[in-house]
Amino acid sequence: MAFVTRQFMRSVSSSSTASASAKKIIVKHVTVIGGGLMGAGIAQVAAATGHTVVLVDQTEDILAKSKKGIEESLRKVAKKKFAENLKAGDEFVEKTLSTIATSTDAASVVHSTDLVVEAIVENLKVKNELFKRLDKFAAEHTIFASNTSSLQITSIANATTRQDRFAGLHFFNPVPVMKLVEVIKTPMTSQKTFESLVDFSKALGKHPVSCKDTPGFIVNRLLVPYLMEAIRLYERVSDGDASKEDIDTAMKLGAGYPMGPFELLDYVGLDTTKFIVDGWHEMDAENPLHQPSPSLNKLVAENKFGKKTGEGFYKYK
Ligand SMILES: NC(=O)c1ccc[n+]([C@@H]2O[C@H](COP(=O)([O-])OP(=O)(O)OC[C@H]3O[C@@H](n4cnc5c(N)ncnc54)[C@H](O)[C@@H]3O)[C@@H](O)[C@H]2O)c1
């Protein structure tokens, strides 16, 4: 199998090198690595917009759960989109699902893919190992993208020999609903790669924005300090600042936000926010915006991550 893959890889590589340097890549075939919250959403949206998708995760069980989640989500989309024609809705769901194949072996499926979108665990070493391996098996023209929220794209790209075909593609949760994609360009990302990813984002029905490889990109750079400030306000409650309920109400009714900061923290996952803040604190310990929070750390230590575990700043069960 490995021999066949390598032979195939060479023939794809040699024919696609010239075209890769000549024009943008029109992404038709996408490999999504990681079938969790984000990867399943990315696979769903790519398939629903006419792309052929392979979804990769570590076990068949995880993949079965991902596909079940995708089907449920597609049924909700179909109910709204085809409210007047249930048969057309069913056909949309079946057709979309039929374009998502699954695999537990990333290296064996990337030989003819146009784009690899990685959405695995937020750990630089694990991401580096994955991309280093895929770099050997993917076609020459294949673009690699990471959906990381907090790691530097350049340090992930450095595990490969295709830094010019490597960028960040940062989606938002829940992917089928949220319109934004941040396309992150490192100093090594070629303009063609960048433009190909902008086109791909638009083909998904998303609104791409561009950002350099700077901590937090745009949204988290602004959002995470705001969330941490809300926690700090709440931590000073004994001195009479404000309760978390009042802070949430104030931001919803006074600033027009759809969720208050504590509701949003629980929705995003307290572990995720803590991970981002810890990383920033390590880089710049003096910055008052990057200071760790005792109440966030305590909740995470107790495995209270928010909605996904049933308890965070609020209780959900
Ligand atoms: N959760 C969010 O709101 C959010 C938003 C934007 C970006 N992100 C980023 O997206 C990525 C994934 O986040 P998530 O919330 O979907 O995580 P998740 O835990 O829901 O899913 C990760 C999946 O990756 C799989 N996985 C881990 N290592 C793997 C490997 N080596 N090969 C194949 N599969 C592997 C796991 O089995 C799991 O199913 C992270 O980098 C995160 O920073 C998350």
Ligand as a Chemical Component Dictionary entry (heavy atoms), coordinates in Angstrom:
data_LIG
# 
_chem_comp.id                   LIG 
_chem_comp.type                 NON-POLYMER 
_chem_comp.pdbx_formal_charge   0 
_chem_comp.three_letter_code    LIG 
# 
loop_
_chem_comp_atom.comp_id 
_chem_comp_atom.atom_id 
_chem_comp_atom.alt_atom_id 
_chem_comp_atom.type_symbol 
_chem_comp_atom.charge 
_chem_comp_atom.model_Cartn_x 
_chem_comp_atom.model_Cartn_y 
_chem_comp_atom.model_Cartn_z 
_chem_comp_atom.pdbx_ordinal 
LIG N1  N1  N 0  -13.375 24.839 20.287 1  
LIG C1  C1  C 0  -13.346 26.057 19.735 2  
LIG O1  O1  O 0  -14.212 26.917 20.002 3  
LIG C2  C2  C 0  -12.286 26.361 18.701 4  
LIG C3  C3  C 0  -12.463 27.486 17.859 5  
LIG C4  C4  C 0  -11.488 27.748 16.876 6  
LIG C5  C5  C 0  -10.376 26.934 16.773 7  
LIG N2  N2  N 1  -10.220 25.862 17.617 8  
LIG C6  C6  C 0  -9.035  25.021 17.424 9  
LIG O2  O2  O 0  -9.417  23.864 16.681 10 
LIG C7  C7  C 0  -8.628  22.731 17.073 11 
LIG C8  C8  C 0  -9.545  21.611 17.516 12 
LIG O3  O3  O 0  -10.383 22.065 18.542 13 
LIG P1  P1  P 0  -11.740 21.283 18.931 14 
LIG O4  O4  O 0  -12.446 22.169 19.887 15 
LIG O5  O5  O -1 -12.423 20.802 17.694 16 
LIG O6  O6  O 0  -11.132 20.025 19.700 17 
LIG P2  P2  P 0  -11.827 18.614 20.004 18 
LIG O7  O7  O 0  -11.162 18.091 21.207 19 
LIG O8  O8  O 0  -13.310 18.735 19.985 20 
LIG O9  O9  O 0  -11.403 17.719 18.732 21 
LIG C9  C9  C 0  -10.093 17.328 18.438 22 
LIG C10 C10 C 0  -10.155 16.000 17.689 23 
LIG O10 O10 O 0  -8.850  15.726 17.180 24 
LIG C11 C11 C 0  -8.628  14.336 17.300 25 
LIG N3  N3  N 0  -7.177  14.133 17.278 26 
LIG C12 C12 C 0  -6.270  14.427 18.205 27 
LIG N4  N4  N 0  -5.027  14.113 17.777 28 
LIG C13 C13 C 0  -5.185  13.606 16.521 29 
LIG C14 C14 C 0  -4.288  13.106 15.539 30 
LIG N5  N5  N 0  -2.960  13.082 15.764 31 
LIG N6  N6  N 0  -4.783  12.681 14.352 32 
LIG C15 C15 C 0  -6.124  12.716 14.111 33 
LIG N7  N7  N 0  -7.020  13.181 15.009 34 
LIG C16 C16 C 0  -6.551  13.628 16.187 35 
LIG C17 C17 C 0  -9.283  13.950 18.624 36 
LIG O11 O11 O 0  -9.557  12.570 18.684 37 
LIG C18 C18 C 0  -10.546 14.826 18.592 38 
LIG O12 O12 O 0  -11.639 14.130 17.997 39 
LIG C19 C19 C 0  -7.678  23.249 18.158 40 
LIG O13 O13 O 0  -6.464  23.597 17.558 41 
LIG C20 C20 C 0  -8.396  24.502 18.698 42 
LIG O14 O14 O 0  -7.493  25.462 19.213 43 
LIG C21 C21 C 0  -11.161 25.551 18.566 44 
# 
loop_
_chem_comp_bond.comp_id 
_chem_comp_bond.atom_id_1 
_chem_comp_bond.atom_id_2 
_chem_comp_bond.value_order 
_chem_comp_bond.pdbx_ordinal 
LIG N1  C1  SING 1  
LIG C1  O1  DOUB 2  
LIG C1  C2  SING 3  
LIG C2  C3  SING 4  
LIG C2  C21 DOUB 5  
LIG C3  C4  DOUB 6  
LIG C4  C5  SING 7  
LIG C5  N2  DOUB 8  
LIG N2  C6  SING 9  
LIG N2  C21 SING 10 
LIG C6  O2  SING 11 
LIG C6  C20 SING 12 
LIG O2  C7  SING 13 
LIG C7  C8  SING 14 
LIG C7  C19 SING 15 
LIG C8  O3  SING 16 
LIG O3  P1  SING 17 
LIG P1  O4  DOUB 18 
LIG P1  O5  SING 19 
LIG P1  O6  SING 20 
LIG O6  P2  SING 21 
LIG P2  O7  DOUB 22 
LIG P2  O8  SING 23 
LIG P2  O9  SING 24 
LIG O9  C9  SING 25 
LIG C9  C10 SING 26 
LIG C10 O10 SING 27 
LIG C10 C18 SING 28 
LIG O10 C11 SING 29 
LIG C11 N3  SING 30 
LIG C11 C17 SING 31 
LIG N3  C12 SING 32 
LIG N3  C16 SING 33 
LIG C12 N4  DOUB 34 
LIG N4  C13 SING 35 
LIG C13 C14 SING 36 
LIG C13 C16 DOUB 37 
LIG C14 N5  SING 38 
LIG C14 N6  DOUB 39 
LIG N6  C15 SING 40 
LIG C15 N7  DOUB 41 
LIG N7  C16 SING 42 
LIG C17 O11 SING 43 
LIG C17 C18 SING 44 
LIG C18 O12 SING 45 
LIG C19 O13 SING 46 
LIG C19 C20 SING 47 
LIG C20 O14 SING 48 
# 
